[in-house]
Amino acid sequence: MKQIDKNGLILCELQGQAFQLSVSDTQTSSEIFIRRFMKSDIARKLDGSYGLTEILTPEDILSRVEEQYGKSEYGSVKFSSEEMYWIGYLYRYFAYTYDMTSPQIYKLVKGRELRKLYVPYHSLDCSHAIDRILESKNRRMDDDSELQRQYAIFVAIRRGKKPPL
């Protein structure tokens, strides 16, 4: 895990603002927006710190997601703007500090789950919130824990048993 720096915080803020803006500026539900964004080309570019080489606004991000997927009115449940800001910020913090892609993180924790965690976790430092999320999923991202997890999978496969998740 790498430490968050000024560039990372700029990207977190940008993504948080884009998620927050999606509540008022898109017709689709918040869950659908989150899924589309996390699997979008612009998310992949932000994963590579692309947002720092080009001047992007939250509006630019929304328009690029809509360009890729088209406008949609699917779904009706909108999260609050505060929830969406936190979810967007946390996803980018996660991607930046753990060097994971947005689709990998989305596969690990969906928007609906983060919404449920907003009340208990939104006042925590992002790194602590992410640690708790990973712990609840029995996923540790430090080197020793990852080696132990991979070894447990190897042993289970060798013994013909179902590997742990």
URURQUI-V501531 format. One record per backbone hydrogen bond with DSSP energy under -1.0 kcal/mol. NH is the residue of the N-H (numbers start at 1). CO is the residue of the C=O. E is the energy in kcal/mol with one decimal. If there is no record, write none. Layout:
{{NH/CO/E} {NH/CO/E}}
This chain:
{{2/97/-2.8} {9/5/-2.5} {10/6/-2.0} {11/7/-2.1} {12/8/-2.4} {13/9/-2.4} {14/10/-2.3} {15/11/-2.6} {16/12/-2.7} {17/13/-2.4} {18/14/-2.0} {19/15/-2.5} {20/16/-2.3} {21/17/-2.6} {22/18/-1.5} {23/20/-1.1} {25/21/-2.5} {26/22/-1.3} {29/74/-2.2} {30/77/-2.1} {33/29/-2.3} {34/30/-2.7} {35/31/-2.4} {36/32/-2.7} {37/33/-3.1} {38/34/-2.9} {39/35/-1.2} {40/37/-2.1} {44/40/-1.6} {45/41/-2.1} {46/42/-2.3} {47/43/-2.1} {49/46/-2.1} {50/45/-2.7} {52/49/-1.6} {53/50/-1.9} {61/57/-1.8} {62/58/-2.2} {63/59/-2.4} {64/60/-2.2} {65/61/-2.0} {66/62/-2.3} {67/63/-2.3} {68/64/-1.9} {69/65/-2.5} {70/66/-2.6} {84/80/-2.5} {85/81/-2.3} {86/82/-2.3} {87/83/-2.7} {88/84/-2.7} {89/85/-2.6} {90/86/-3.0} {91/87/-2.6} {92/88/-1.9} {93/89/-2.5} {94/90/-2.7} {95/91/-2.5} {96/92/-2.7} {97/93/-2.7} {98/94/-2.3} {105/101/-2.2} {106/102/-2.9} {107/103/-2.1} {108/104/-1.3} {109/105/-2.7} {114/110/-1.9} {115/111/-2.3} {116/112/-1.6} {117/113/-1.2} {121/117/-2.4} {122/118/-2.7} {124/121/-1.9} {129/125/-2.3} {130/126/-2.7} {131/127/-2.1} {132/128/-2.2} {133/129/-2.2} {134/130/-2.8} {135/131/-2.6} {136/132/-2.3} {137/133/-1.0} {138/135/-1.6} {139/134/-3.2} {146/142/-2.3} {147/143/-2.4} {148/144/-2.2} {149/145/-2.4} {150/146/-2.5} {151/147/-2.3} {152/148/-2.2} {153/149/-1.8} {154/150/-2.3} {155/151/-2.8} {156/152/-2.1} {157/153/-2.3} {158/154/-2.5} {159/155/-1.8} {160/157/-1.4} {161/156/-3.0}}
